[in-house]
Amino acid sequence: MVTKIERRNKIKTRIRGKISGTAQRPRMTVFRSNKQIYVQVVDDEQGKTLCAAASNDKELAAQCKGKTGIEAAAIVGKAIAERALAKGITTICFDRGGYLFHGRVKSL
């Protein structure tokens, strides 16, 4: 019997075989816990995180408090977009991290 986490990791590995981030087009990866959502923009060639945002960041926690998960994900998505644009990143490669593209991941 395959657990939910093992199944997601299998899907995640399959996705990562097809997607990789470069300096010109970095990969935006998502992690979703039960309460929080985390996103980071990664350059896989250098192995560096270029920018990140999460629903429990100091700046975003106050905005996300009392909101539904989908609303909080939209706030985090807007924040990561602003941070990426500040670093000069205009195009990304979206890595859904093995999650289905709906709900919080789609809202992000």
DRENDRENGU-401933 format. One record per atom (N, C-alpha, C, O): residue number from 1; atom name; z negated, x negated, y negated. Coordinates in nm, 3 decimals. Example, Ala and Ser with C-alpha at 12.3 -4.5 7.8 and 13.67 -1.06 7.14 Angstrom:
BEGIN
{1; 'N'; {-0.780; -1.319; 0.569}} {1; 'CA'; {-0.780; -1.230; 0.450}} {1; 'C'; {-0.780; -1.320; 0.330}} {1; 'O'; {-0.846; -1.424; 0.332}} {2; 'N'; {-0.708; -1.285; 0.225}} {2; 'CA'; {-0.714; -1.367; 0.106}} {2; 'C'; {-0.787; -1.290; -0.003}} {2; 'O'; {-0.804; -1.341; -0.114}} 
% end
This chain:
BEGIN
{1; 'N'; {0.000; -0.084; 0.119}} {1; 'CA'; {0.000; 0.000; 0.000}} {1; 'C'; {0.000; -0.088; -0.125}} {1; 'O'; {-0.085; -0.176; -0.140}} {2; 'N'; {0.094; -0.064; -0.212}} {2; 'CA'; {0.107; -0.140; -0.336}} {2; 'C'; {0.031; -0.068; -0.446}} {2; 'O'; {0.050; 0.052; -0.468}} {3; 'N'; {-0.057; -0.141; -0.516}} {3; 'CA'; {-0.133; -0.080; -0.624}} {3; 'C'; {-0.043; -0.061; -0.747}} {3; 'O'; {0.068; -0.114; -0.753}} {4; 'N'; {-0.093; 0.016; -0.844}} {4; 'CA'; {-0.018; 0.040; -0.967}} {4; 'C'; {0.009; -0.090; -1.042}} {4; 'O'; {0.118; -0.110; -1.095}} {5; 'N'; {-0.090; -0.177; -1.045}} {5; 'CA'; {-0.076; -0.304; -1.117}} {5; 'C'; {0.026; -0.394; -1.049}} {5; 'O'; {0.108; -0.457; -1.116}} {6; 'N'; {0.022; -0.400; -0.915}} {6; 'CA'; {0.119; -0.481; -0.841}} {6; 'C'; {0.261; -0.428; -0.862}} {6; 'O'; {0.355; -0.505; -0.877}} {7; 'N'; {0.274; -0.297; -0.863}} {7; 'CA'; {0.404; -0.235; -0.885}} {7; 'C'; {0.457; -0.269; -1.024}} {7; 'O'; {0.574; -0.304; -1.039}} {8; 'N'; {0.371; -0.258; -1.126}} {8; 'CA'; {0.411; -0.290; -1.264}} {8; 'C'; {0.450; -0.437; -1.277}} {8; 'O'; {0.546; -0.470; -1.346}} {9; 'N'; {0.374; -0.525; -1.211}} {9; 'CA'; {0.405; -0.669; -1.216}} {9; 'C'; {0.540; -0.700; -1.151}} {9; 'O'; {0.612; -0.788; -1.197}} {10; 'N'; {0.573; -0.627; -1.045}} {10; 'CA'; {0.703; -0.643; -0.980}} {10; 'C'; {0.817; -0.604; -1.074}} {10; 'O'; {0.918; -0.674; -1.085}} {11; 'N'; {0.799; -0.491; -1.141}} {11; 'CA'; {0.898; -0.443; -1.236}} {11; 'C'; {0.909; -0.541; -1.354}} {11; 'O'; {1.018; -0.572; -1.401}} {12; 'N'; {0.793; -0.588; -1.400}} {12; 'CA'; {0.787; -0.683; -1.511}} {12; 'C'; {0.863; -0.811; -1.478}} {12; 'O'; {0.937; -0.862; -1.563}} {13; 'N'; {0.847; -0.862; -1.357}} {13; 'CA'; {0.916; -0.983; -1.312}} {13; 'C'; {1.066; -0.960; -1.309}} {13; 'O'; {1.143; -1.047; -1.348}} {14; 'N'; {1.107; -0.843; -1.263}} {14; 'CA'; {1.249; -0.809; -1.256}} {14; 'C'; {1.310; -0.805; -1.397}} {14; 'O'; {1.420; -0.855; -1.420}} {15; 'N'; {1.237; -0.746; -1.492}} {15; 'CA'; {1.283; -0.738; -1.631}} {15; 'C'; {1.292; -0.878; -1.691}} {15; 'O'; {1.390; -0.911; -1.759}} {16; 'N'; {1.191; -0.961; -1.666}} {16; 'CA'; {1.186; -1.096; -1.723}} {16; 'C'; {1.296; -1.186; -1.668}} {16; 'O'; {1.330; -1.286; -1.730}} {17; 'N'; {1.351; -1.152; -1.552}} {17; 'CA'; {1.463; -1.227; -1.497}} {17; 'C'; {1.590; -1.205; -1.577}} {17; 'O'; {1.679; -1.290; -1.578}} {18; 'N'; {1.598; -1.092; -1.645}} {18; 'CA'; {1.718; -1.056; -1.721}} {18; 'C'; {1.703; -1.084; -1.870}} {18; 'O'; {1.803; -1.102; -1.940}} {19; 'N'; {1.577; -1.087; -1.920}} {19; 'CA'; {1.551; -1.099; -2.064}} {19; 'C'; {1.478; -1.230; -2.092}} {19; 'O'; {1.384; -1.265; -2.022}} {20; 'N'; {1.522; -1.301; -2.195}} {20; 'CA'; {1.444; -1.414; -2.243}} {20; 'C'; {1.467; -1.428; -2.392}} {20; 'O'; {1.575; -1.397; -2.442}} {21; 'N'; {1.365; -1.475; -2.463}} {21; 'CA'; {1.373; -1.485; -2.607}} {21; 'C'; {1.418; -1.623; -2.651}} {21; 'O'; {1.381; -1.724; -2.591}} {22; 'N'; {1.498; -1.628; -2.756}} {22; 'CA'; {1.541; -1.754; -2.815}} {22; 'C'; {1.486; -1.761; -2.957}} {22; 'O'; {1.421; -1.667; -3.003}} {23; 'N'; {1.511; -1.870; -3.025}} {23; 'CA'; {1.465; -1.884; -3.163}} {23; 'C'; {1.539; -1.784; -3.253}} {23; 'O'; {1.480; -1.730; -3.347}} {24; 'N'; {1.669; -1.759; -3.224}} {24; 'CA'; {1.746; -1.665; -3.305}} {24; 'C'; {1.712; -1.519; -3.271}} {24; 'O'; {1.709; -1.433; -3.359}} {25; 'N'; {1.686; -1.494; -3.143}} {25; 'CA'; {1.656; -1.357; -3.098}} {25; 'C'; {1.535; -1.361; -3.005}} {25; 'O'; {1.551; -1.363; -2.883}} {26; 'N'; {1.413; -1.362; -3.062}} {26; 'CA'; {1.294; -1.370; -2.978}} {26; 'C'; {1.267; -1.241; -2.900}} {26; 'O'; {1.322; -1.135; -2.931}} {27; 'N'; {1.182; -1.253; -2.801}} {27; 'CA'; {1.146; -1.141; -2.715}} {27; 'C'; {1.020; -1.074; -2.769}} {27; 'O'; {0.921; -1.142; -2.798}} {28; 'N'; {1.023; -0.942; -2.782}} {28; 'CA'; {0.905; -0.868; -2.824}} {28; 'C'; {0.845; -0.802; -2.700}} {28; 'O'; {0.906; -0.713; -2.641}} {29; 'N'; {0.726; -0.846; -2.662}} {29; 'CA'; {0.665; -0.798; -2.540}} {29; 'C'; {0.544; -0.709; -2.569}} {29; 'O'; {0.475; -0.727; -2.669}} {30; 'N'; {0.522; -0.613; -2.480}} {30; 'CA'; {0.419; -0.510; -2.500}} {30; 'C'; {0.316; -0.517; -2.388}} {30; 'O'; {0.352; -0.536; -2.271}} {31; 'N'; {0.189; -0.502; -2.424}} {31; 'CA'; {0.084; -0.479; -2.324}} {31; 'C'; {0.007; -0.357; -2.367}} {31; 'O'; {-0.032; -0.343; -2.483}} {32; 'N'; {-0.015; -0.268; -2.272}} {32; 'CA'; {-0.079; -0.141; -2.299}} {32; 'C'; {-0.203; -0.131; -2.212}} {32; 'O'; {-0.193; -0.130; -2.089}} {33; 'N'; {-0.321; -0.124; -2.274}} {33; 'CA'; {-0.441; -0.097; -2.196}} {33; 'C'; {-0.473; 0.051; -2.214}} {33; 'O'; {-0.398; 0.124; -2.279}} {34; 'N'; {-0.583; 0.096; -2.156}} {34; 'CA'; {-0.615; 0.238; -2.170}} {34; 'C'; {-0.648; 0.277; -2.314}} {34; 'O'; {-0.620; 0.389; -2.356}} {35; 'N'; {-0.708; 0.185; -2.389}} {35; 'CA'; {-0.750; 0.217; -2.526}} {35; 'C'; {-0.666; 0.151; -2.634}} {35; 'O'; {-0.652; 0.207; -2.743}} {36; 'N'; {-0.610; 0.034; -2.607}} {36; 'CA'; {-0.541; -0.043; -2.710}} {36; 'C'; {-0.395; -0.067; -2.672}} {36; 'O'; {-0.355; -0.047; -2.558}} {37; 'N'; {-0.318; -0.111; -2.771}} {37; 'CA'; {-0.181; -0.156; -2.746}} {37; 'C'; {-0.161; -0.287; -2.820}} {37; 'O'; {-0.200; -0.301; -2.936}} {38; 'N'; {-0.099; -0.384; -2.752}} {38; 'CA'; {-0.080; -0.517; -2.806}} {38; 'C'; {0.069; -0.549; -2.800}} {38; 'O'; {0.138; -0.509; -2.706}} {39; 'N'; {0.118; -0.620; -2.901}} {39; 'CA'; {0.259; -0.659; -2.902}} {39; 'C'; {0.268; -0.799; -2.963}} {39; 'O'; {0.197; -0.832; -3.058}} {40; 'N'; {0.358; -0.879; -2.907}} {40; 'CA'; {0.382; -1.012; -2.964}} {40; 'C'; {0.530; -1.048; -2.956}} {40; 'O'; {0.602; -1.004; -2.867}} {41; 'N'; {0.571; -1.129; -3.052}} {41; 'CA'; {0.709; -1.177; -3.058}} {41; 'C'; {0.707; -1.322; -3.010}} {41; 'O'; {0.638; -1.406; -3.069}} {42; 'N'; {0.783; -1.351; -2.903}} {42; 'CA'; {0.775; -1.479; -2.834}} {42; 'C'; {0.910; -1.550; -2.832}} {42; 'O'; {1.014; -1.489; -2.807}} {43; 'N'; {0.906; -1.682; -2.859}} {43; 'CA'; {1.023; -1.768; -2.839}} {43; 'C'; {1.002; -1.837; -2.705}} {43; 'O'; {0.919; -1.926; -2.693}} {44; 'N'; {1.078; -1.795; -2.603}} {44; 'CA'; {1.060; -1.847; -2.468}} {44; 'C'; {1.108; -1.991; -2.452}} {44; 'O'; {1.059; -2.063; -2.364}} {45; 'N'; {1.202; -2.034; -2.534}} {45; 'CA'; {1.254; -2.170; -2.523}} {45; 'C'; {1.144; -2.272; -2.556}} {45; 'O'; {1.130; -2.374; -2.488}} {46; 'N'; {1.067; -2.244; -2.661}} {46; 'CA'; {0.958; -2.333; -2.700}} {46; 'C'; {0.825; -2.291; -2.640}} {46; 'O'; {0.729; -2.368; -2.642}} {47; 'N'; {0.819; -2.169; -2.586}} {47; 'CA'; {0.695; -2.119; -2.528}} {47; 'C'; {0.589; -2.089; -2.633}} {47; 'O'; {0.471; -2.114; -2.611}} {48; 'N'; {0.633; -2.035; -2.747}} {48; 'CA'; {0.541; -2.009; -2.857}} {48; 'C'; {0.545; -1.863; -2.899}} {48; 'O'; {0.650; -1.799; -2.897}} {49; 'N'; {0.428; -1.812; -2.936}} {49; 'CA'; {0.418; -1.680; -2.995}} {49; 'C'; {0.442; -1.693; -3.144}} {49; 'O'; {0.371; -1.768; -3.212}} {50; 'N'; {0.541; -1.622; -3.196}} {50; 'CA'; {0.577; -1.632; -3.336}} {50; 'C'; {0.489; -1.542; -3.423}} {50; 'O'; {0.447; -1.582; -3.532}} {51; 'N'; {0.462; -1.421; -3.376}} {51; 'CA'; {0.370; -1.332; -3.446}} {51; 'C'; {0.321; -1.226; -3.347}} {51; 'O'; {0.384; -1.202; -3.244}} {52; 'N'; {0.210; -1.164; -3.381}} {52; 'CA'; {0.150; -1.066; -3.292}} {52; 'C'; {0.080; -0.958; -3.372}} {52; 'O'; {0.046; -0.978; -3.489}} {53; 'N'; {0.058; -0.844; -3.309}} {53; 'CA'; {-0.019; -0.734; -3.369}} {53; 'C'; {-0.083; -0.655; -3.256}} {53; 'O'; {-0.031; -0.651; -3.144}} {54; 'N'; {-0.195; -0.594; -3.286}} {54; 'CA'; {-0.265; -0.513; -3.187}} {54; 'C'; {-0.340; -0.401; -3.258}} {54; 'O'; {-0.370; -0.411; -3.377}} {55; 'N'; {-0.369; -0.295; -3.185}} {55; 'CA'; {-0.439; -0.182; -3.245}} {55; 'C'; {-0.585; -0.216; -3.275}} {55; 'O'; {-0.652; -0.140; -3.344}} {56; 'N'; {-0.634; -0.329; -3.225}} {56; 'CA'; {-0.772; -0.368; -3.256}} {56; 'C'; {-0.778; -0.489; -3.350}} {56; 'O'; {-0.884; -0.552; -3.362}} {57; 'N'; {-0.666; -0.523; -3.415}} {57; 'CA'; {-0.667; -0.626; -3.520}} {57; 'C'; {-0.760; -0.582; -3.632}} {57; 'O'; {-0.785; -0.463; -3.651}} {58; 'N'; {-0.812; -0.680; -3.706}} {58; 'CA'; {-0.903; -0.647; -3.816}} {58; 'C'; {-0.837; -0.555; -3.918}} {58; 'O'; {-0.898; -0.459; -3.964}} {59; 'N'; {-0.710; -0.585; -3.955}} {59; 'CA'; {-0.642; -0.505; -4.056}} {59; 'C'; {-0.602; -0.366; -4.004}} {59; 'O'; {-0.604; -0.269; -4.079}} {60; 'N'; {-0.566; -0.358; -3.876}} {60; 'CA'; {-0.511; -0.234; -3.822}} {60; 'C'; {-0.614; -0.142; -3.758}} {60; 'O'; {-0.588; -0.023; -3.743}} {61; 'N'; {-0.731; -0.195; -3.722}} {61; 'CA'; {-0.832; -0.115; -3.650}} {61; 'C'; {-0.875; 0.005; -3.733}} {61; 'O'; {-0.894; 0.114; -3.679}} {62; 'N'; {-0.892; -0.014; -3.863}} {62; 'CA'; {-0.936; 0.096; -3.950}} {62; 'C'; {-0.829; 0.204; -3.958}} {62; 'O'; {-0.861; 0.323; -3.958}} {63; 'N'; {-0.702; 0.163; -3.964}} {63; 'CA'; {-0.593; 0.260; -3.971}} {63; 'C'; {-0.577; 0.336; -3.839}} {63; 'O'; {-0.543; 0.454; -3.839}} {64; 'N'; {-0.601; 0.267; -3.727}} {64; 'CA'; {-0.580; 0.327; -3.595}} {64; 'C'; {-0.698; 0.413; -3.549}} {64; 'O'; {-0.684; 0.492; -3.456}} {65; 'N'; {-0.813; 0.398; -3.613}} {65; 'CA'; {-0.933; 0.471; -3.571}} {65; 'C'; {-0.913; 0.621; -3.590}} {65; 'O'; {-0.874; 0.666; -3.697}} {66; 'N'; {-0.940; 0.697; -3.485}} {66; 'CA'; {-0.930; 0.842; -3.491}} {66; 'C'; {-0.790; 0.895; -3.468}} {66; 'O'; {-0.770; 1.017; -3.469}} {67; 'N'; {-0.693; 0.808; -3.449}} {67; 'CA'; {-0.555; 0.850; -3.425}} {67; 'C'; {-0.530; 0.860; -3.274}} {67; 'O'; {-0.602; 0.801; -3.193}} {68; 'N'; {-0.426; 0.935; -3.238}} {68; 'CA'; {-0.387; 0.940; -3.098}} {68; 'C'; {-0.320; 0.808; -3.061}} {68; 'O'; {-0.287; 0.728; -3.150}} {69; 'N'; {-0.300; 0.783; -2.933}} {69; 'CA'; {-0.239; 0.659; -2.888}} {69; 'C'; {-0.099; 0.639; -2.942}} {69; 'O'; {-0.062; 0.527; -2.978}} {70; 'N'; {-0.021; 0.746; -2.947}} {70; 'CA'; {0.117; 0.738; -2.995}} {70; 'C'; {0.120; 0.705; -3.144}} {70; 'O'; {0.202; 0.626; -3.189}} {71; 'N'; {0.029; 0.767; -3.222}} {71; 'CA'; {0.022; 0.739; -3.366}} {71; 'C'; {-0.022; 0.596; -3.392}} {71; 'O'; {0.031; 0.530; -3.481}} {72; 'N'; {-0.119; 0.547; -3.313}} {72; 'CA'; {-0.167; 0.409; -3.327}} {72; 'C'; {-0.055; 0.311; -3.292}} {72; 'O'; {-0.041; 0.207; -3.357}} {73; 'N'; {0.024; 0.342; -3.190}} {73; 'CA'; {0.135; 0.255; -3.150}} {73; 'C'; {0.238; 0.246; -3.262}} {73; 'O'; {0.296; 0.139; -3.284}} {74; 'N'; {0.263; 0.356; -3.331}} {74; 'CA'; {0.358; 0.356; -3.442}} {74; 'C'; {0.307; 0.266; -3.556}} {74; 'O'; {0.386; 0.195; -3.618}} {75; 'N'; {0.177; 0.269; -3.583}} {75; 'CA'; {0.116; 0.185; -3.686}} {75; 'C'; {0.132; 0.038; -3.647}} {75; 'O'; {0.167; -0.045; -3.731}} {76; 'N'; {0.105; 0.006; -3.521}} {76; 'CA'; {0.117; -0.133; -3.473}} {76; 'C'; {0.264; -0.177; -3.478}} {76; 'O'; {0.292; -0.291; -3.515}} {77; 'N'; {0.356; -0.089; -3.444}} {77; 'CA'; {0.499; -0.120; -3.449}} {77; 'C'; {0.545; -0.153; -3.590}} {77; 'O'; {0.623; -0.245; -3.611}} {78; 'N'; {0.495; -0.075; -3.685}} {78; 'CA'; {0.530; -0.101; -3.826}} {78; 'C'; {0.474; -0.236; -3.871}} {78; 'O'; {0.540; -0.311; -3.943}} {79; 'N'; {0.351; -0.267; -3.827}} {79; 'CA'; {0.286; -0.393; -3.865}} {79; 'C'; {0.360; -0.513; -3.806}} {79; 'O'; {0.380; -0.613; -3.875}} {80; 'N'; {0.402; -0.504; -3.679}} {80; 'CA'; {0.472; -0.617; -3.617}} {80; 'C'; {0.609; -0.635; -3.682}} {80; 'O'; {0.657; -0.747; -3.695}} {81; 'N'; {0.672; -0.526; -3.723}} {81; 'CA'; {0.801; -0.536; -3.791}} {81; 'C'; {0.787; -0.609; -3.924}} {81; 'O'; {0.869; -0.695; -3.957}} {82; 'N'; {0.683; -0.575; -4.000}} {82; 'CA'; {0.659; -0.642; -4.128}} {82; 'C'; {0.629; -0.790; -4.108}} {82; 'O'; {0.678; -0.874; -4.183}} {83; 'N'; {0.547; -0.822; -4.008}} {83; 'CA'; {0.511; -0.962; -3.981}} {83; 'C'; {0.632; -1.042; -3.935}} {83; 'O'; {0.647; -1.159; -3.971}} {84; 'N'; {0.718; -0.979; -3.854}} {84; 'CA'; {0.839; -1.048; -3.806}} {84; 'C'; {0.936; -1.072; -3.922}} {84; 'O'; {0.995; -1.180; -3.932}} {85; 'N'; {0.953; -0.973; -4.008}} {85; 'CA'; {1.042; -0.989; -4.123}} {85; 'C'; {0.992; -1.097; -4.217}} {85; 'O'; {1.071; -1.170; -4.276}} {86; 'N'; {0.860; -1.109; -4.231}} {86; 'CA'; {0.801; -1.213; -4.315}} {86; 'C'; {0.833; -1.353; -4.260}} {86; 'O'; {0.843; -1.449; -4.336}} {87; 'N'; {0.849; -1.363; -4.127}} {87; 'CA'; {0.883; -1.491; -4.063}} {87; 'C'; {1.034; -1.511; -4.055}} {87; 'O'; {1.081; -1.614; -4.005}} {88; 'N'; {1.111; -1.415; -4.105}} {88; 'CA'; {1.257; -1.427; -4.105}} {88; 'C'; {1.323; -1.380; -3.977}} {88; 'O'; {1.438; -1.416; -3.951}} {89; 'N'; {1.254; -1.300; -3.897}} {89; 'CA'; {1.309; -1.248; -3.771}} {89; 'C'; {1.367; -1.110; -3.798}} {89; 'O'; {1.295; -1.019; -3.839}} {90; 'N'; {1.497; -1.094; -3.775}} {90; 'CA'; {1.561; -0.965; -3.801}} {90; 'C'; {1.604; -0.895; -3.672}} {90; 'O'; {1.610; -0.772; -3.668}} {91; 'N'; {1.635; -0.971; -3.566}} {91; 'CA'; {1.673; -0.910; -3.439}} {91; 'C'; {1.580; -0.960; -3.329}} {91; 'O'; {1.537; -1.075; -3.329}} {92; 'N'; {1.549; -0.871; -3.237}} {92; 'CA'; {1.462; -0.906; -3.125}} {92; 'C'; {1.522; -0.854; -2.996}} {92; 'O'; {1.618; -0.777; -2.997}} {93; 'N'; {1.463; -0.897; -2.887}} {93; 'CA'; {1.497; -0.851; -2.753}} {93; 'C'; {1.372; -0.779; -2.703}} {93; 'O'; {1.268; -0.843; -2.686}} {94; 'N'; {1.377; -0.649; -2.678}} {94; 'CA'; {1.258; -0.572; -2.644}} {94; 'C'; {1.226; -0.582; -2.495}} {94; 'O'; {1.310; -0.553; -2.410}} {95; 'N'; {1.103; -0.624; -2.465}} {95; 'CA'; {1.054; -0.634; -2.328}} {95; 'C'; {0.944; -0.530; -2.312}} {95; 'O'; {0.834; -0.546; -2.366}} {96; 'N'; {0.973; -0.425; -2.236}} {96; 'CA'; {0.876; -0.316; -2.223}} {96; 'C'; {0.762; -0.349; -2.127}} {96; 'O'; {0.670; -0.269; -2.111}} {97; 'N'; {0.766; -0.464; -2.065}} {97; 'CA'; {0.655; -0.513; -1.984}} {97; 'C'; {0.627; -0.433; -1.858}} {97; 'O'; {0.512; -0.430; -1.812}} {98; 'N'; {0.727; -0.370; -1.802}} {98; 'CA'; {0.708; -0.295; -1.678}} {98; 'C'; {0.663; -0.152; -1.699}} {98; 'O'; {0.648; -0.076; -1.604}} {99; 'N'; {0.642; -0.114; -1.826}} {99; 'CA'; {0.603; 0.024; -1.856}} {99; 'C'; {0.729; 0.107; -1.877}} {99; 'O'; {0.833; 0.054; -1.915}} {100; 'N'; {0.719; 0.237; -1.853}} {100; 'CA'; {0.831; 0.326; -1.880}} {100; 'C'; {0.849; 0.337; -2.031}} {100; 'O'; {0.753; 0.329; -2.107}} {101; 'N'; {0.973; 0.354; -2.074}} {101; 'CA'; {1.003; 0.361; -2.217}} {101; 'C'; {0.982; 0.504; -2.266}} {101; 'O'; {1.079; 0.576; -2.294}} {102; 'N'; {0.858; 0.544; -2.277}} {102; 'CA'; {0.824; 0.673; -2.336}} {102; 'C'; {0.680; 0.666; -2.382}} {102; 'O'; {0.608; 0.572; -2.349}} {103; 'N'; {0.637; 0.764; -2.458}} {103; 'CA'; {0.500; 0.768; -2.507}} {103; 'C'; {0.470; 0.655; -2.603}} {103; 'O'; {0.542; 0.637; -2.702}} {104; 'N'; {0.363; 0.578; -2.575}} {104; 'CA'; {0.318; 0.472; -2.666}} {104; 'C'; {0.420; 0.359; -2.680}} {104; 'O'; {0.438; 0.304; -2.789}} {105; 'N'; {0.487; 0.325; -2.571}} {105; 'CA'; {0.585; 0.215; -2.575}} {105; 'C'; {0.705; 0.257; -2.661}} {105; 'O'; {0.755; 0.176; -2.739}} {106; 'N'; {0.751; 0.379; -2.647}} {106; 'CA'; {0.864; 0.428; -2.727}} {106; 'C'; {0.825; 0.439; -2.874}} {106; 'O'; {0.905; 0.405; -2.961}} {107; 'N'; {0.706; 0.485; -2.901}} {107; 'CA'; {0.657; 0.500; -3.039}} {107; 'C'; {0.645; 0.365; -3.109}} {107; 'O'; {0.668; 0.355; -3.230}} {108; 'N'; {0.610; 0.264; -3.033}} {108; 'CA'; {0.597; 0.129; -3.088}} {108; 'C'; {0.729; 0.081; -3.144}} {108; 'O'; {0.738; -0.030; -3.194}} 
% end
